[in-house]
């Protein structure tokens, strides 16, 4: 894996009750493991890329990041919970089966987490820095339509950026089938426009909230979707006393109001796993006032109750045509490949690319309609 790093290769496997991974000189860690207890750290203060595939282990797993000090522009993003460690890393990737608990806080330049049959719980603070994931890991279809959207006040929708140019690459993707818990919240240090994706069929707990240090104000994009493509996504003002039982519930009080920025995408039509097909049910328990925020509903299933959203911002719906299944040839994404941006895929404009097309060419794939605001032509 490079000087001071650890690498198992595609066929190697570290199978042990406890696995401890140590790097020197920021040497990358890229391993396949089968263990319920994994510790990882850099021993000389570097920031190694870490990729752990623990999917061979199907039970609960504890991750123990290395220890460190406080981080952030003013030092406030330290280990507030007093848990066992604070890891400082480059790109962070995790694939697992079963419940995963991060015993401490985690600071990484970006994050890609995929957990089947379980949940993710970070006991401390999660801090994500300024390196976007590859463009194919974002929802290029939904972002294309946001790039054409206009708020009722004439303003446009902020798009995620990398070094000042538009990108479809998220800063972080958190995908866990049974739930996501960020006990001490999340912080994004990207000076451009951070973009985060949450995917779960269970509950999402953002703790005290999501914080940003964007130098251009409150530009921030959060995407909420189901883990299972056919699950129904429910959108409510507050979590109902009795859950609906057929998919996740994303709410204004527990989620949207805890964001630092302006825009939400509900569902997905362009994430690499699969487009969302289960439909979106909005406001079964009443109106949802999201203030000035923008919201886009993006699904291959039906959307009901969109009139229950109240906002002075943009409200939009991406309605897929009947050819959705044949149009979207989901790419095979090597989630443990290179995490750096591909310079050839950067576009020095706000329109983002879909399936090799840019700008208006994406209109052949989906149709957009809105009951608030309009589309740029």
C-alpha positions as CSV (number, residue, x, y, z in Angstrom):
1,X,0.0,0.0,0.0
2,X,3.0,2.4,-0.1
3,X,5.7,3.2,2.4
4,X,4.4,2.7,6.0
5,X,1.0,1.4,4.8
6,X,-1.0,-1.9,5.0
7,X,-2.6,-3.7,2.0
8,X,-4.2,-7.1,1.9
9,X,-5.1,-7.2,-1.8
10,X,-8.3,-8.6,-3.2
11,X,-7.7,-12.2,-1.9
12,X,-6.1,-11.4,1.5
13,X,-8.1,-11.4,4.7
14,X,-7.1,-10.4,8.3
15,X,-9.2,-12.8,10.4
16,X,-8.8,-12.3,14.1
17,X,-10.8,-11.4,17.2
18,X,-9.0,-8.1,17.4
19,X,-7.3,-6.3,14.5
20,X,-5.0,-3.4,15.0
21,X,-3.9,-1.4,12.0
22,X,-1.1,1.2,12.2
23,X,0.4,3.4,9.5
24,X,3.6,5.4,9.3
25,X,4.2,8.5,7.3
26,X,0.6,8.6,6.1
27,X,1.0,5.3,4.3
28,X,-2.5,4.2,3.1
29,X,-4.4,1.4,4.8
30,X,-6.5,-0.8,2.4
31,X,-7.6,-4.1,3.9
32,X,-10.1,-6.9,4.0
33,X,-10.9,-8.0,7.5
34,X,-13.1,-10.4,9.4
35,X,-13.2,-9.1,13.0
36,X,-15.6,-7.7,15.6
37,X,-13.0,-5.3,16.9
38,X,-10.8,-3.1,14.6
39,X,-8.4,-0.3,15.7
40,X,-6.6,1.9,13.2
41,X,-4.3,4.9,13.6
42,X,-1.3,6.7,12.1
43,X,1.6,6.5,14.5
44,X,3.5,9.7,13.4
45,X,0.8,12.3,13.0
46,X,0.0,11.8,9.4
47,X,-3.4,11.5,7.7
48,X,-3.5,8.2,5.8
49,X,-6.3,7.1,3.5
50,X,-8.2,4.2,5.2
51,X,-10.3,1.6,3.4
52,X,-11.7,-1.3,5.5
53,X,-13.9,-4.0,4.0
54,X,-15.2,-6.0,7.0
55,X,-18.2,-7.5,5.1
56,X,-16.8,-11.0,5.8
57,X,-17.8,-10.5,9.4
58,X,-21.6,-10.6,9.8
59,X,-21.9,-9.6,13.5
60,X,-21.5,-6.4,15.4
61,X,-18.3,-4.5,15.0
62,X,-16.5,-1.9,17.0
63,X,-14.1,0.5,15.2
64,X,-11.5,2.3,17.3
65,X,-10.0,5.3,15.5
66,X,-6.6,6.7,16.7
67,X,-6.4,9.4,19.3
68,X,-5.7,13.1,18.6
69,X,-6.5,16.7,19.5
70,X,-9.1,19.2,18.5
71,X,-9.7,20.2,14.9
72,X,-11.6,22.9,13.0
73,X,-10.8,26.5,12.3
74,X,-11.3,27.5,15.9
75,X,-10.6,24.2,17.6
76,X,-14.2,23.7,18.7
77,X,-14.7,20.4,16.9
78,X,-13.0,18.2,19.5
79,X,-14.0,14.9,21.1
80,X,-16.9,16.3,23.0
81,X,-18.2,13.0,24.2
82,X,-14.9,11.8,25.8
83,X,-15.0,8.5,24.0
84,X,-11.9,6.4,23.3
85,X,-10.3,8.1,20.4
86,X,-10.2,10.7,17.7
87,X,-9.0,9.6,14.3
88,X,-7.6,12.0,11.8
89,X,-7.5,10.5,8.3
90,X,-7.6,11.2,4.6
91,X,-10.2,9.4,2.6
92,X,-12.2,7.0,4.8
93,X,-14.1,4.1,3.4
94,X,-16.0,1.3,5.2
95,X,-17.9,-1.7,4.0
96,X,-19.6,-3.9,6.6
97,X,-22.4,-6.3,7.5
98,X,-24.2,-5.9,10.8
99,X,-24.1,-3.1,13.4
100,X,-21.0,-0.9,13.5
101,X,-20.1,1.4,16.4
102,X,-17.3,3.9,16.0
103,X,-15.9,4.3,19.6
104,X,-14.9,7.9,19.4
105,X,-14.8,10.7,16.9
106,X,-13.7,10.6,13.3
107,X,-12.1,13.3,11.2
108,X,-11.6,12.5,7.5
109,X,-11.2,14.4,4.2
110,X,-14.2,12.5,2.9
111,X,-16.3,9.4,3.8
112,X,-17.9,6.5,2.0
113,X,-19.8,4.1,4.3
114,X,-21.9,1.1,3.2
115,X,-23.4,-1.1,5.9
116,X,-25.8,-3.9,5.0
117,X,-28.1,-5.6,7.6
118,X,-27.1,-3.2,10.4
119,X,-26.7,0.4,11.5
120,X,-23.9,2.9,12.0
121,X,-23.4,4.7,15.3
122,X,-20.6,7.3,15.8
123,X,-20.3,7.9,19.5
124,X,-18.4,11.1,19.1
125,X,-18.2,13.9,16.5
126,X,-18.0,13.2,12.7
127,X,-15.9,15.8,10.9
128,X,-15.6,15.8,7.1
129,X,-13.1,18.1,5.3
130,X,-12.9,19.4,1.8
131,X,-12.2,16.5,-0.6
132,X,-15.2,15.4,-2.7
133,X,-15.7,11.8,-3.6
134,X,-15.6,10.8,-7.3
135,X,-18.4,12.4,-9.4
136,X,-20.1,9.0,-10.1
137,X,-20.9,8.6,-6.4
138,X,-23.3,11.6,-6.5
139,X,-26.8,12.0,-7.9
140,X,-26.0,13.6,-11.3
141,X,-29.7,13.5,-12.4
142,X,-31.1,15.4,-9.5
143,X,-28.2,17.9,-9.5
144,X,-28.7,18.5,-13.2
145,X,-32.3,19.7,-12.5
146,X,-31.2,21.8,-9.5
147,X,-28.7,23.5,-11.8
148,X,-31.7,24.7,-13.9
149,X,-33.9,25.6,-11.0
150,X,-34.8,29.2,-9.9
151,X,-36.2,30.2,-6.6
152,X,-39.4,32.4,-6.4
153,X,-37.1,35.3,-5.4
154,X,-35.1,34.8,-8.6
155,X,-32.1,33.2,-6.9
156,X,-30.5,30.0,-8.2
157,X,-29.8,26.8,-6.3
158,X,-26.3,26.4,-4.8
159,X,-24.5,23.4,-6.2
160,X,-21.7,21.3,-4.7
161,X,-18.3,22.5,-5.7
162,X,-14.7,21.3,-5.7
163,X,-12.0,24.1,-5.9
164,X,-14.7,26.5,-7.0
165,X,-16.2,24.5,-9.9
166,X,-19.4,22.4,-9.9
167,X,-19.2,18.7,-9.2
168,X,-21.6,15.8,-8.6
169,X,-19.2,14.2,-6.1
170,X,-20.4,14.3,-2.4
171,X,-18.2,15.0,0.5
172,X,-19.7,12.0,2.3
173,X,-22.1,9.1,1.7
174,X,-23.5,7.4,4.8
175,X,-25.5,4.3,3.8
176,X,-26.7,1.9,6.5
177,X,-29.7,-0.3,6.2
178,X,-31.1,-0.2,9.7
179,X,-30.1,3.3,10.9
180,X,-27.6,6.1,11.2
181,X,-26.6,7.8,14.5
182,X,-24.2,10.7,14.9
183,X,-24.2,11.2,18.6
184,X,-22.2,14.4,18.7
185,X,-23.4,15.7,15.3
186,X,-21.5,16.3,12.0
187,X,-19.3,19.1,10.9
188,X,-18.3,19.9,7.3
189,X,-15.2,22.0,6.8
190,X,-15.4,22.3,3.0
191,X,-14.9,26.0,2.1
192,X,-17.1,25.5,-1.1
193,X,-20.6,24.0,-1.0
194,X,-20.7,20.7,1.0
195,X,-22.9,17.8,-0.2
196,X,-23.8,14.8,2.0
197,X,-25.9,11.7,1.2
198,X,-27.9,9.8,3.9
199,X,-29.4,6.5,2.9
200,X,-31.3,4.2,5.4
201,X,-34.5,2.2,5.9
202,X,-34.3,2.9,9.6
203,X,-34.0,6.0,11.7
204,X,-31.5,8.9,11.2
205,X,-30.2,10.6,14.3
206,X,-28.2,13.8,13.7
207,X,-27.5,14.4,17.3
208,X,-27.2,18.2,18.1
209,X,-27.1,19.0,14.3
210,X,-25.0,19.4,11.2
211,X,-22.5,22.3,11.1
212,X,-20.7,23.9,8.2
213,X,-17.7,26.2,7.7
214,X,-18.4,27.2,4.1
215,X,-16.8,30.5,3.2
216,X,-19.8,31.4,1.0
217,X,-22.5,31.4,3.6
218,X,-25.0,28.7,4.2
219,X,-24.7,26.9,0.8
220,X,-25.2,23.2,1.7
221,X,-26.9,20.2,0.1
222,X,-28.2,17.2,1.9
223,X,-29.8,14.2,0.2
224,X,-32.1,11.8,2.1
225,X,-33.0,8.5,0.5
226,X,-33.9,4.9,1.4
227,X,-31.4,2.1,1.6
228,X,-33.8,-0.2,-0.3
229,X,-34.9,1.1,-3.7
230,X,-38.5,0.0,-3.2
231,X,-39.0,1.4,0.3
232,X,-41.5,4.2,0.6
233,X,-39.9,7.5,1.8
234,X,-42.1,9.5,4.3
235,X,-41.6,13.2,4.8
236,X,-43.3,14.8,7.9
237,X,-42.9,17.8,10.2
238,X,-42.1,15.5,13.2
239,X,-41.6,11.8,13.7
240,X,-45.0,10.1,14.2
241,X,-45.7,8.2,17.3
242,X,-46.3,5.1,15.3
243,X,-43.9,4.6,12.3
244,X,-45.4,3.7,9.0
245,X,-43.3,0.5,8.7
246,X,-42.7,0.6,5.0
247,X,-39.7,2.9,4.8
248,X,-37.8,5.7,6.5
249,X,-39.3,8.9,7.9
250,X,-37.4,12.2,7.3
251,X,-38.7,15.2,9.2
252,X,-38.4,18.9,9.5
253,X,-37.8,18.9,13.2
254,X,-35.2,16.1,13.4
255,X,-33.4,16.6,10.1
256,X,-34.1,19.6,7.9
257,X,-34.0,22.2,10.7
258,X,-30.7,20.8,11.8
259,X,-28.9,21.6,8.5
260,X,-26.8,24.7,8.1
261,X,-27.8,25.3,4.5
262,X,-30.4,25.7,1.9
263,X,-31.3,22.7,-0.1
264,X,-32.5,19.1,0.3
265,X,-33.0,16.3,-2.1
266,X,-35.5,13.6,-1.1
267,X,-35.0,10.2,-2.9
268,X,-32.7,9.7,-5.8
269,X,-32.6,9.1,-9.5
270,X,-28.8,9.1,-10.1
271,X,-27.0,7.5,-7.2
272,X,-24.9,4.5,-8.3
273,X,-26.6,1.9,-6.1
274,X,-30.1,2.2,-7.9
275,X,-32.7,4.8,-8.5
276,X,-35.4,5.1,-5.8
277,X,-38.6,3.5,-7.0
278,X,-40.8,3.2,-3.9
279,X,-42.5,6.5,-4.0
280,X,-42.6,9.5,-1.6
281,X,-45.5,10.3,0.8
282,X,-45.4,13.9,2.0
283,X,-47.3,15.4,5.0
284,X,-49.7,12.6,5.9
285,X,-49.8,14.2,9.3
286,X,-50.1,17.8,8.1
287,X,-48.3,20.8,6.6
288,X,-44.5,21.0,6.8
289,X,-43.0,24.5,7.0
290,X,-39.3,24.5,6.0
291,X,-38.8,28.2,6.0
292,X,-36.5,29.4,3.2
293,X,-35.1,26.1,2.3
294,X,-35.3,24.5,-1.2
295,X,-36.5,21.0,-1.6
296,X,-36.5,18.6,-4.6
297,X,-38.3,15.3,-4.7
298,X,-36.6,12.7,-6.9
299,X,-38.1,9.3,-7.4
300,X,-39.1,6.7,-10.0
301,X,-42.2,6.0,-8.0
302,X,-45.1,8.4,-7.4
303,X,-45.0,11.5,-5.1
304,X,-48.1,12.4,-3.1
305,X,-48.8,15.4,-0.9
306,X,-46.2,17.8,-2.4
307,X,-48.7,20.6,-1.6
308,X,-48.1,20.1,2.1
309,X,-44.6,21.6,1.8
310,X,-44.6,25.3,2.9
311,X,-41.5,27.4,1.9
312,X,-40.4,30.6,0.4
313,X,-37.7,28.6,-1.5
314,X,-37.9,26.3,-4.5
315,X,-40.1,23.2,-4.5
316,X,-39.5,20.7,-7.3
317,X,-40.3,17.2,-8.4
318,X,-38.3,15.1,-10.8
319,X,-40.9,12.7,-12.4
320,X,-39.2,9.8,-14.2
321,X,-40.7,8.6,-17.5
322,X,-41.7,5.0,-18.1
323,X,-38.4,4.2,-19.6
324,X,-36.6,4.8,-16.3
325,X,-35.4,1.2,-16.0
326,X,-33.8,1.1,-19.4
327,X,-32.4,4.6,-19.3
328,X,-30.4,4.3,-16.1
329,X,-27.7,1.8,-16.7
330,X,-26.3,1.9,-13.1
331,X,-22.5,1.9,-13.3
332,X,-20.4,-0.6,-11.4
333,X,-18.6,1.6,-8.9
334,X,-15.4,0.4,-7.3
335,X,-16.0,1.9,-3.9
336,X,-12.5,1.0,-2.7
337,X,-10.8,2.6,-5.7
338,X,-9.2,6.1,-6.0
339,X,-11.0,8.7,-3.9
340,X,-9.4,11.7,-5.6
341,X,-11.3,13.9,-8.1
342,X,-10.7,13.2,-11.8
343,X,-9.6,16.5,-13.3
344,X,-11.0,15.5,-16.7
345,X,-14.5,15.3,-15.2
346,X,-14.5,18.8,-13.7
347,X,-16.8,21.3,-15.5
348,X,-16.0,25.0,-15.3
349,X,-19.6,25.9,-15.2
350,X,-22.7,25.2,-13.0
351,X,-24.4,22.6,-15.2
352,X,-23.4,19.1,-14.3
353,X,-23.1,16.1,-16.6
354,X,-25.5,13.1,-16.9
355,X,-24.4,9.9,-18.8
356,X,-22.0,11.9,-20.9
357,X,-24.4,14.7,-21.7
358,X,-24.4,18.2,-20.2
359,X,-27.1,20.8,-19.6
360,X,-30.2,20.5,-21.7
361,X,-29.3,17.1,-22.9
362,X,-30.3,15.5,-19.6
363,X,-34.0,16.5,-20.3
364,X,-34.3,13.4,-22.5
365,X,-34.0,11.3,-19.3
366,X,-36.6,12.8,-16.9
367,X,-39.2,15.5,-16.7
368,X,-39.3,18.1,-14.0
369,X,-42.3,19.9,-12.6
370,X,-42.7,22.3,-9.7
371,X,-45.5,24.0,-7.8
372,X,-43.2,26.8,-6.7
373,X,-40.4,28.5,-8.6
374,X,-39.5,27.7,-12.1
375,X,-36.8,26.1,-14.4
376,X,-34.2,28.0,-16.2
377,X,-34.3,27.6,-20.0
